[in-house]
Amino acid sequence: MDLAAEHVTVRFGGLVAIDDVSIAISPGEVLGLIGPNGAGKTTLVNVLAGFQAIARGSLRLGERSMAGSPASSFARSGIVRSFQSVRLFRGMTLSENVEVGFVSRGSGRQQARERALSLLKELNLHHKAHHPANALSYGEERRAGLARALALEPRFLLLDEPAAGLAAAEAEELRQTILALRDRYGCGILVIEHNMALVMSLCDRVHVIGSGKTIAIGTPEAVRADQAVRAAYLGGKELG
Ligand SMILES: Nc1ncnc2c1ncn2[C@@H]1O[C@H](COP(=O)(O)OP(=O)(O)OP(=O)(O)O)[C@@H](O)[C@H]1O
């Protein structure tokens, strides 16, 4: 069951932020969404997560039309979006932050606690489980954001620049974590990311947009070699 936007257009007043774009994510794949600043990446992810109304086009999860449904209905269907800045509940422990997600999906308190601890272990954060959420390092906070998103049991996980601000070693750790989570949970993962080395090594496919339009869709190798991508996206420079 794919999550797909077809021929979608989004306008902000007179500005066409997304112009007839079709994008699809399949379960179990990691799809990169790249493009220069202002290309429309965040807007497109907001469309897929149900946070942004569309002027034209369609949106579906499998056979089910999602356009016009409230954001809560996207979340209930397993479409989970993470934000660039992690919004943890600061007055709670890390574990409690994750438990909230499991409880919202119907787990009892005890089960939520067990599942939170097991997830934190997978993300190499169990040593911080009972620390206040405001006592995490930057890298830990980013992984905590991932834990929070995973506690919502996503079928599709939409990640907005998960590696922003991470050092190379932390970005590599994040890459391995994302792939392990994909393999374990089988969810489709869309990643907006400016770190090209990470995009090229993490993604099964890459969707490139510029000025609200699709420039190319393909494997990392195909996209890296694409003349239109080089010209429009990087002014002819080598990608990655
Ligand atoms: N709420 C809004 N109101 C008006 N214009 C908006 C709004 N959100 C985005 N835009 C405009 O739409 C275009 C696409 O923005 P968007 O944030 O989706 O791009 P992006 O590719 O995510 O950029 P970045 O890489 O800088 O985050 C930009 O021209 C932006 O200024």
The ligand as an ORCA input file, in Angstrom:
! r2SCAN-3c Opt
* xyz 0 1
  N       2.957     29.256      4.775
  C       3.519     29.824      3.704
  N       3.060     30.994      3.206
  C       3.600     31.559      2.115
  N       4.638     31.029      1.420
  C       5.146     29.878      1.867
  C       4.631     29.216      3.028
  N       5.352     28.081      3.230
  C       6.283     28.037      2.243
  N       6.155     29.112      1.434
  C       6.943     29.375      0.214
  O       6.820     28.227     -0.606
  C       8.060     27.904     -1.233
  C       8.491     26.514     -0.851
  O       8.870     26.519      0.533
  P       9.323     25.210      1.308
  O       9.560     25.605      2.721
  O       8.367     24.118      1.049
  O      10.714     24.874      0.605
  P      11.866     23.894      1.080
  O      12.343     23.173     -0.139
  O      11.407     23.075      2.224
  O      12.990     24.913      1.571
  P      14.171     24.749      2.677
  O      15.158     23.777      2.115
  O      14.729     26.133      2.734
  O      13.521     24.308      3.946
  C       9.042     29.005     -0.807
  O       9.035     30.004     -1.797
  C       8.443     29.508      0.477
  O       8.807     30.863      0.703
*
